[in-house]
């Protein structure tokens, strides 16, 4: 990537999670000098040996390349990293609390640490997804705890990375959103992203913070909308895939996020939707449409389970193969994955579950420790002597399955396709019973 003619900065990225680690590696690739810090010393030690804390295609190679070039370092000393940097990205976790609000403890801790180490002008940038007006709180915190009057700026720069496509998205963004209060902050942010050719949206900090929550909430709304349509299609004997295809050809709507199934999962959509509902209520608006989006999403998992129960009748003693555990393909992330609720319901009803996922096995073993599950090493080992086969994640590997072999291995040729991956009629011709969503 050509970055020779662009200004280079000394960047500290605080947090080596899904956002922070990808951001650190990609800024290093763009020509900046980057140190990525985390208070998890084991994670930092592993990263120095190029051992990734999660699966993300292309990330390990990018980290290795920039460690070798010495443009990317890892450190567990936040104080030292702040002192040596002129730009600080805050990319720490903001987990949801019981009421839907975000836990901003880590954000405040980082802001206080920055204040304590303010030795020269620094641009402090929110990368974590935070409630509107958080930038204001960061600014107040740094002002309150700094020991001198050294100038600093706070800015917002929300990320729009898809897990499984995060490296690609970093270098090919649809847009870059920056929320700033000064021309200097705007100039620095433009310099950080100068090698990338895309639209830059400049806004105030509050607007930039809302853009992130509004974007994810709208995408979640599209998913819940098509899932609600799938329920109507099932009742009417129509095909939701044809409906979605026709909808998607309308340029005002677009084809993305119109795949009916068992609903969205992952960390971002559920958390950001809840947070946007909470934020809106706190400042005086009842965002009712988003409450319904969440309700439809939750119900979709139950709907899938009921369809399986309808065919199997009694779940107790039945053996069910689950293919796909991660919330989406090309990641090992199981946070808020639909598979968790579905598997736990099957187990409560007395079923035995055999699980397989190309990347999420380790995570799943921790989540289902001590429960009535068995892990298989491949697709065919998973389906052997099972009464039902459920597809819960649309991995490419599953699209290459030999279904004649699967039929021989199953006790009962029932397929429940929670992601509408397959053509039901083709499987019926092979002798399967097929359960789809809305078709």
NUSEMAR-808116 format. One record per residue (C-alpha): residue number from 1; residue in one letter; chain; x, y, z. Coordinates in steps of 0.25 Angstrom, whole numbers, always signed. Layout:
// NUSEMAR-808116
{r NUM,A,A,{X,Y,Z}}
...
END
This chain:
// NUSEMAR-808116
{r 1,X,A,{+0,+0,+0}}
{r 2,X,A,{+6,+14,-4}}
{r 3,X,A,{+8,+22,+8}}
{r 4,X,A,{+21,+29,+5}}
{r 5,X,A,{+16,+43,+2}}
{r 6,X,A,{+6,+43,+14}}
{r 7,X,A,{+9,+49,+28}}
{r 8,X,A,{+12,+38,+38}}
{r 9,X,A,{+8,+37,+53}}
{r 10,X,A,{+12,+30,+65}}
{r 11,X,A,{+0,+23,+69}}
{r 12,X,A,{-4,+16,+82}}
{r 13,X,A,{-16,+6,+81}}
{r 14,X,A,{-22,+3,+95}}
{r 15,X,A,{-28,-11,+94}}
{r 16,X,A,{-24,-23,+86}}
{r 17,X,A,{-38,-28,+84}}
{r 18,X,A,{-46,-30,+71}}
{r 19,X,A,{-46,-15,+68}}
{r 20,X,A,{-32,-11,+74}}
{r 21,X,A,{-24,-22,+69}}
{r 22,X,A,{-29,-21,+54}}
{r 23,X,A,{-28,-5,+55}}
{r 24,X,A,{-13,-6,+60}}
{r 25,X,A,{-9,-16,+49}}
{r 26,X,A,{-16,-8,+38}}
{r 27,X,A,{-10,+6,+43}}
{r 28,X,A,{+4,+0,+43}}
{r 29,X,A,{+1,-5,+29}}
{r 30,X,A,{-3,+9,+25}}
{r 31,X,A,{+11,+14,+29}}
{r 32,X,A,{+9,+19,+43}}
{r 33,X,A,{+17,+14,+55}}
{r 34,X,A,{+8,+7,+64}}
{r 35,X,A,{+8,+1,+78}}
{r 36,X,A,{-4,-8,+83}}
{r 37,X,A,{-6,-9,+98}}
{r 38,X,A,{-14,-18,+106}}
{r 39,X,A,{-15,-20,+121}}
{r 40,X,A,{-16,-35,+118}}
{r 41,X,A,{-1,-39,+119}}
{r 42,X,A,{-3,-53,+114}}
{r 43,X,A,{-10,-48,+102}}
{r 44,X,A,{+2,-38,+99}}
{r 45,X,A,{+12,-49,+101}}
{r 46,X,A,{+5,-57,+91}}
{r 47,X,A,{+3,-46,+81}}
{r 48,X,A,{+18,-44,+81}}
{r 49,X,A,{+20,-58,+77}}
{r 50,X,A,{+9,-56,+66}}
{r 51,X,A,{-1,-64,+73}}
{r 52,X,A,{-15,-58,+70}}
{r 53,X,A,{-26,-57,+82}}
{r 54,X,A,{-37,-59,+72}}
{r 55,X,A,{-39,-64,+57}}
{r 56,X,A,{-39,-53,+47}}
{r 57,X,A,{-35,-56,+32}}
{r 58,X,A,{-22,-49,+28}}
{r 59,X,A,{-19,-43,+42}}
{r 60,X,A,{-8,-52,+46}}
{r 61,X,A,{-1,-50,+33}}
{r 62,X,A,{-2,-35,+34}}
{r 63,X,A,{+2,-35,+49}}
{r 64,X,A,{+15,-43,+45}}
{r 65,X,A,{+18,-34,+34}}
{r 66,X,A,{+18,-22,+42}}
{r 67,X,A,{+25,-27,+54}}
{r 68,X,A,{+36,-31,+44}}
{r 69,X,A,{+36,-17,+39}}
{r 70,X,A,{+36,-12,+53}}
{r 71,X,A,{+24,-3,+50}}
{r 72,X,A,{+16,-11,+60}}
{r 73,X,A,{+19,-13,+74}}
{r 74,X,A,{+12,-19,+86}}
{r 75,X,A,{+13,-15,+100}}
{r 76,X,A,{+6,-17,+114}}
{r 77,X,A,{+11,-3,+119}}
{r 78,X,A,{+0,+7,+115}}
{r 79,X,A,{+7,+19,+122}}
{r 80,X,A,{+20,+17,+114}}
{r 81,X,A,{+12,+15,+101}}
{r 82,X,A,{+4,+28,+103}}
{r 83,X,A,{+16,+36,+106}}
{r 84,X,A,{+23,+32,+93}}
{r 85,X,A,{+10,+34,+84}}
{r 86,X,A,{+3,+46,+78}}
{r 87,X,A,{-10,+39,+74}}
{r 88,X,A,{-17,+30,+84}}
{r 89,X,A,{-28,+21,+80}}
{r 90,X,A,{-37,+16,+91}}
{r 91,X,A,{-42,+2,+86}}
{r 92,X,A,{-46,-5,+100}}
{r 93,X,A,{-58,-13,+103}}
{r 94,X,A,{-71,-6,+106}}
{r 95,X,A,{-80,-18,+110}}
{r 96,X,A,{-95,-17,+112}}
{r 97,X,A,{-100,-16,+126}}
{r 98,X,A,{-114,-22,+130}}
{r 99,X,A,{-122,-10,+127}}
{r 100,X,A,{-116,-9,+113}}
{r 101,X,A,{-106,+2,+116}}
{r 102,X,A,{-91,+1,+113}}
{r 103,X,A,{-81,-1,+124}}
{r 104,X,A,{-71,+10,+121}}
{r 105,X,A,{-62,+7,+133}}
{r 106,X,A,{-50,+3,+124}}
{r 107,X,A,{-52,+16,+116}}
{r 108,X,A,{-51,+25,+128}}
{r 109,X,A,{-39,+17,+133}}
{r 110,X,A,{-32,+19,+120}}
{r 111,X,A,{-36,+34,+120}}
{r 112,X,A,{-30,+36,+134}}
{r 113,X,A,{-17,+29,+130}}
{r 114,X,A,{-16,+38,+118}}
{r 115,X,A,{-18,+50,+127}}
{r 116,X,A,{-7,+45,+136}}
{r 117,X,A,{+3,+44,+124}}
{r 118,X,A,{+0,+56,+116}}
{r 119,X,A,{+14,+61,+113}}
{r 120,X,A,{+11,+67,+100}}
{r 121,X,A,{-1,+70,+90}}
{r 122,X,A,{-9,+57,+88}}
{r 123,X,A,{-21,+54,+79}}
{r 124,X,A,{-30,+44,+87}}
{r 125,X,A,{-39,+36,+78}}
{r 126,X,A,{-51,+28,+82}}
{r 127,X,A,{-51,+15,+74}}
{r 128,X,A,{-60,+7,+83}}
{r 129,X,A,{-75,+8,+81}}
{r 130,X,A,{-80,+17,+92}}
{r 131,X,A,{-93,+24,+95}}
{r 132,X,A,{-94,+38,+90}}
{r 133,X,A,{-88,+49,+99}}
{r 134,X,A,{-77,+40,+103}}
{r 135,X,A,{-66,+48,+96}}
{r 136,X,A,{-71,+60,+105}}
{r 137,X,A,{-68,+51,+117}}
{r 138,X,A,{-54,+47,+112}}
{r 139,X,A,{-51,+61,+110}}
{r 140,X,A,{-56,+65,+124}}
{r 141,X,A,{-48,+54,+131}}
{r 142,X,A,{-35,+57,+124}}
{r 143,X,A,{-37,+72,+127}}
{r 144,X,A,{-40,+68,+142}}
{r 145,X,A,{-28,+59,+144}}
{r 146,X,A,{-17,+65,+136}}
{r 147,X,A,{-5,+71,+144}}
{r 148,X,A,{-3,+82,+134}}
{r 149,X,A,{-9,+91,+124}}
{r 150,X,A,{-4,+83,+112}}
{r 151,X,A,{-14,+83,+100}}
{r 152,X,A,{-21,+71,+95}}
{r 153,X,A,{-33,+68,+86}}
{r 154,X,A,{-43,+57,+87}}
{r 155,X,A,{-50,+51,+74}}
{r 156,X,A,{-59,+40,+70}}
{r 157,X,A,{-56,+30,+59}}
{r 158,X,A,{-66,+19,+59}}
{r 159,X,A,{-62,+6,+53}}
{r 160,X,A,{-71,-2,+43}}
{r 161,X,A,{-63,-15,+42}}
{r 162,X,A,{-70,-28,+39}}
{r 163,X,A,{-64,-40,+47}}
{r 164,X,A,{-58,-49,+37}}
{r 165,X,A,{-56,-38,+27}}
{r 166,X,A,{-49,-28,+36}}
{r 167,X,A,{-36,-27,+29}}
{r 168,X,A,{-42,-25,+16}}
{r 169,X,A,{-52,-15,+21}}
{r 170,X,A,{-41,-7,+28}}
{r 171,X,A,{-34,-4,+14}}
{r 172,X,A,{-47,-3,+6}}
{r 173,X,A,{-57,+5,+15}}
{r 174,X,A,{-70,+10,+10}}
{r 175,X,A,{-67,+23,+17}}
{r 176,X,A,{-59,+28,+29}}
{r 177,X,A,{-66,+36,+39}}
{r 178,X,A,{-59,+46,+48}}
{r 179,X,A,{-65,+54,+59}}
{r 180,X,A,{-56,+66,+63}}
{r 181,X,A,{-56,+79,+70}}
{r 182,X,A,{-44,+85,+64}}
{r 183,X,A,{-37,+87,+50}}
{r 184,X,A,{-25,+81,+56}}
{r 185,X,A,{-32,+68,+60}}
{r 186,X,A,{-38,+67,+46}}
{r 187,X,A,{-25,+69,+39}}
{r 188,X,A,{-18,+58,+47}}
{r 189,X,A,{-30,+48,+45}}
{r 190,X,A,{-29,+51,+30}}
{r 191,X,A,{-14,+48,+30}}
{r 192,X,A,{-16,+35,+38}}
{r 193,X,A,{-25,+30,+26}}
{r 194,X,A,{-19,+38,+15}}
{r 195,X,A,{-15,+25,+7}}
{r 196,X,A,{-29,+21,+6}}
{r 197,X,A,{-38,+26,-5}}
{r 198,X,A,{-52,+27,+1}}
{r 199,X,A,{-62,+38,+6}}
{r 200,X,A,{-59,+44,+19}}
{r 201,X,A,{-71,+49,+27}}
{r 202,X,A,{-67,+60,+36}}
{r 203,X,A,{-77,+63,+48}}
{r 204,X,A,{-77,+68,+62}}
{r 205,X,A,{-74,+57,+72}}
{r 206,X,A,{-88,+54,+77}}
{r 207,X,A,{-93,+52,+62}}
{r 208,X,A,{-81,+42,+59}}
{r 209,X,A,{-85,+34,+72}}
{r 210,X,A,{-99,+33,+67}}
{r 211,X,A,{-96,+29,+53}}
{r 212,X,A,{-90,+16,+59}}
{r 213,X,A,{-102,+12,+67}}
{r 214,X,A,{-111,+17,+56}}
{r 215,X,A,{-104,+8,+45}}
{r 216,X,A,{-104,-5,+53}}
{r 217,X,A,{-118,-3,+58}}
{r 218,X,A,{-123,-1,+44}}
{r 219,X,A,{-116,-13,+39}}
{r 220,X,A,{-122,-21,+50}}
{r 221,X,A,{-136,-15,+46}}
{r 222,X,A,{-134,-21,+32}}
{r 223,X,A,{-131,-35,+37}}
{r 224,X,A,{-143,-35,+47}}
{r 225,X,A,{-152,-29,+35}}
{r 226,X,A,{-148,-40,+26}}
{r 227,X,A,{-150,-51,+37}}
{r 228,X,A,{-164,-45,+40}}
{r 229,X,A,{-167,-46,+25}}
{r 230,X,A,{-162,-61,+26}}
{r 231,X,A,{-172,-64,+36}}
{r 232,X,A,{-183,-58,+27}}
{r 233,X,A,{-178,-66,+16}}
{r 234,X,A,{-178,-79,+24}}
{r 235,X,A,{-193,-77,+27}}
{r 236,X,A,{-196,-73,+13}}
{r 237,X,A,{-188,-84,+6}}
{r 238,X,A,{-179,-74,-1}}
{r 239,X,A,{-164,-73,-3}}
{r 240,X,A,{-157,-63,+5}}
{r 241,X,A,{-144,-64,-3}}
{r 242,X,A,{-152,-60,-16}}
{r 243,X,A,{-158,-48,-8}}
{r 244,X,A,{-144,-44,-3}}
{r 245,X,A,{-138,-45,-16}}
{r 246,X,A,{-149,-36,-22}}
{r 247,X,A,{-148,-26,-11}}
{r 248,X,A,{-132,-25,-12}}
{r 249,X,A,{-133,-21,-27}}
{r 250,X,A,{-140,-8,-22}}
{r 251,X,A,{-128,+1,-21}}
{r 252,X,A,{-135,+8,-10}}
{r 253,X,A,{-134,-4,-2}}
{r 254,X,A,{-122,-12,-6}}
{r 255,X,A,{-120,-27,-5}}
{r 256,X,A,{-111,-28,+7}}
{r 257,X,A,{-116,-33,+21}}
{r 258,X,A,{-129,-38,+15}}
{r 259,X,A,{-125,-53,+17}}
{r 260,X,A,{-136,-60,+26}}
{r 261,X,A,{-132,-69,+36}}
{r 262,X,A,{-130,-71,+51}}
{r 263,X,A,{-126,-56,+53}}
{r 264,X,A,{-114,-48,+56}}
{r 265,X,A,{-104,-50,+67}}
{r 266,X,A,{-90,-46,+70}}
{r 267,X,A,{-85,-35,+80}}
{r 268,X,A,{-89,-23,+72}}
{r 269,X,A,{-103,-23,+67}}
{r 270,X,A,{-110,-28,+80}}
{r 271,X,A,{-101,-19,+89}}
{r 272,X,A,{-102,-7,+80}}
{r 273,X,A,{-117,-8,+78}}
{r 274,X,A,{-119,-9,+93}}
{r 275,X,A,{-110,+2,+96}}
{r 276,X,A,{-118,+11,+85}}
{r 277,X,A,{-131,+8,+92}}
{r 278,X,A,{-125,+11,+105}}
{r 279,X,A,{-118,+24,+100}}
{r 280,X,A,{-131,+29,+93}}
{r 281,X,A,{-140,+27,+105}}
{r 282,X,A,{-130,+34,+115}}
{r 283,X,A,{-130,+46,+106}}
{r 284,X,A,{-145,+46,+104}}
{r 285,X,A,{-149,+37,+93}}
{r 286,X,A,{-156,+24,+93}}
{r 287,X,A,{-150,+16,+81}}
{r 288,X,A,{-161,+6,+80}}
{r 289,X,A,{-157,+1,+66}}
{r 290,X,A,{-144,-4,+71}}
{r 291,X,A,{-151,-12,+83}}
{r 292,X,A,{-159,-19,+72}}
{r 293,X,A,{-146,-22,+64}}
{r 294,X,A,{-140,-29,+77}}
{r 295,X,A,{-154,-36,+80}}
{r 296,X,A,{-154,-42,+65}}
{r 297,X,A,{-140,-46,+66}}
{r 298,X,A,{-142,-54,+79}}
{r 299,X,A,{-154,-60,+74}}
{r 300,X,A,{-147,-65,+62}}
{r 301,X,A,{-139,-75,+70}}
{r 302,X,A,{-151,-80,+77}}
{r 303,X,A,{-158,-82,+64}}
{r 304,X,A,{-147,-90,+58}}
{r 305,X,A,{-147,-99,+70}}
{r 306,X,A,{-162,-101,+69}}
{r 307,X,A,{-161,-105,+55}}
{r 308,X,A,{-151,-116,+59}}
{r 309,X,A,{-160,-121,+70}}
{r 310,X,A,{-172,-122,+61}}
{r 311,X,A,{-164,-132,+52}}
{r 312,X,A,{-157,-139,+63}}
{r 313,X,A,{-169,-139,+73}}
{r 314,X,A,{-162,-142,+86}}
{r 315,X,A,{-147,-137,+87}}
{r 316,X,A,{-144,-145,+100}}
{r 317,X,A,{-134,-156,+96}}
{r 318,X,A,{-132,-151,+82}}
{r 319,X,A,{-118,-148,+76}}
{r 320,X,A,{-117,-135,+68}}
{r 321,X,A,{-105,-131,+60}}
{r 322,X,A,{-102,-116,+60}}
{r 323,X,A,{-93,-111,+49}}
{r 324,X,A,{-88,-97,+51}}
{r 325,X,A,{-87,-90,+65}}
{r 326,X,A,{-80,-77,+62}}
{r 327,X,A,{-90,-65,+60}}
{r 328,X,A,{-86,-64,+46}}
{r 329,X,A,{-76,-71,+36}}
{r 330,X,A,{-61,-67,+36}}
{r 331,X,A,{-60,-64,+51}}
{r 332,X,A,{-59,-72,+64}}
{r 333,X,A,{-67,-62,+71}}
{r 334,X,A,{-79,-68,+79}}
{r 335,X,A,{-83,-56,+87}}
{r 336,X,A,{-99,-55,+86}}
{r 337,X,A,{-98,-66,+75}}
{r 338,X,A,{-112,-72,+72}}
{r 339,X,A,{-106,-86,+73}}
{r 340,X,A,{-105,-84,+89}}
{r 341,X,A,{-120,-82,+91}}
{r 342,X,A,{-124,-93,+81}}
{r 343,X,A,{-114,-103,+87}}
{r 344,X,A,{-118,-100,+102}}
{r 345,X,A,{-132,-102,+98}}
{r 346,X,A,{-130,-115,+92}}
{r 347,X,A,{-122,-119,+104}}
{r 348,X,A,{-133,-115,+114}}
{r 349,X,A,{-143,-123,+106}}
{r 350,X,A,{-134,-136,+108}}
{r 351,X,A,{-127,-136,+94}}
{r 352,X,A,{-113,-140,+92}}
{r 353,X,A,{-105,-131,+83}}
{r 354,X,A,{-93,-133,+75}}
{r 355,X,A,{-86,-120,+71}}
{r 356,X,A,{-76,-116,+60}}
{r 357,X,A,{-71,-103,+55}}
{r 358,X,A,{-58,-101,+46}}
{r 359,X,A,{-53,-90,+56}}
{r 360,X,A,{-62,-88,+68}}
{r 361,X,A,{-59,-102,+75}}
{r 362,X,A,{-50,-96,+86}}
{r 363,X,A,{-60,-85,+90}}
{r 364,X,A,{-71,-95,+90}}
{r 365,X,A,{-64,-105,+99}}
{r 366,X,A,{-63,-94,+109}}
{r 367,X,A,{-78,-90,+107}}
{r 368,X,A,{-84,-104,+108}}
{r 369,X,A,{-74,-110,+118}}
{r 370,X,A,{-81,-120,+127}}
{r 371,X,A,{-93,-121,+118}}
{r 372,X,A,{-99,-132,+110}}
{r 373,X,A,{-91,-129,+97}}
{r 374,X,A,{-81,-136,+89}}
{r 375,X,A,{-71,-130,+79}}
{r 376,X,A,{-68,-136,+66}}
{r 377,X,A,{-56,-134,+57}}
{r 378,X,A,{-63,-132,+44}}
{r 379,X,A,{-77,-132,+38}}
{r 380,X,A,{-78,-147,+35}}
{r 381,X,A,{-74,-150,+50}}
{r 382,X,A,{-84,-140,+55}}
{r 383,X,A,{-96,-146,+47}}
{r 384,X,A,{-94,-161,+50}}
{r 385,X,A,{-106,-167,+56}}
{r 386,X,A,{-113,-154,+58}}
{r 387,X,A,{-128,-152,+57}}
{r 388,X,A,{-127,-138,+52}}
{r 389,X,A,{-117,-129,+45}}
{r 390,X,A,{-117,-114,+48}}
{r 391,X,A,{-109,-104,+40}}
{r 392,X,A,{-107,-91,+49}}
{r 393,X,A,{-96,-84,+42}}
{r 394,X,A,{-94,-83,+27}}
{r 395,X,A,{-79,-87,+26}}
{r 396,X,A,{-74,-90,+11}}
{r 397,X,A,{-69,-103,+16}}
{r 398,X,A,{-84,-108,+18}}
{r 399,X,A,{-88,-104,+4}}
{r 400,X,A,{-78,-115,-1}}
{r 401,X,A,{-85,-126,+7}}
{r 402,X,A,{-87,-140,+1}}
{r 403,X,A,{-102,-141,+5}}
{r 404,X,A,{-103,-156,-1}}
{r 405,X,A,{-93,-159,+10}}
{r 406,X,A,{-100,-151,+20}}
{r 407,X,A,{-113,-158,+18}}
{r 408,X,A,{-106,-172,+20}}
{r 409,X,A,{-100,-167,+33}}
{r 410,X,A,{-113,-161,+39}}
{r 411,X,A,{-123,-169,+47}}
{r 412,X,A,{-134,-160,+42}}
{r 413,X,A,{-132,-152,+29}}
{r 414,X,A,{-137,-139,+35}}
{r 415,X,A,{-130,-126,+31}}
{r 416,X,A,{-133,-113,+38}}
{r 417,X,A,{-127,-101,+31}}
{r 418,X,A,{-126,-89,+40}}
{r 419,X,A,{-119,-81,+29}}
{r 420,X,A,{-126,-85,+17}}
{r 421,X,A,{-113,-90,+11}}
{r 422,X,A,{-119,-101,+2}}
{r 423,X,A,{-129,-103,-8}}
{r 424,X,A,{-140,-111,-1}}
{r 425,X,A,{-146,-118,-13}}
{r 426,X,A,{-132,-123,-17}}
{r 427,X,A,{-131,-129,-3}}
{r 428,X,A,{-145,-135,-3}}
{r 429,X,A,{-142,-142,-16}}
{r 430,X,A,{-130,-148,-9}}
{r 431,X,A,{-140,-154,+1}}
{r 432,X,A,{-138,-143,+12}}
{r 433,X,A,{-149,-136,+20}}
{r 434,X,A,{-145,-122,+19}}
{r 435,X,A,{-148,-110,+29}}
{r 436,X,A,{-145,-96,+24}}
{r 437,X,A,{-149,-82,+28}}
{r 438,X,A,{-160,-76,+20}}
{r 439,X,A,{-160,-86,+9}}
END
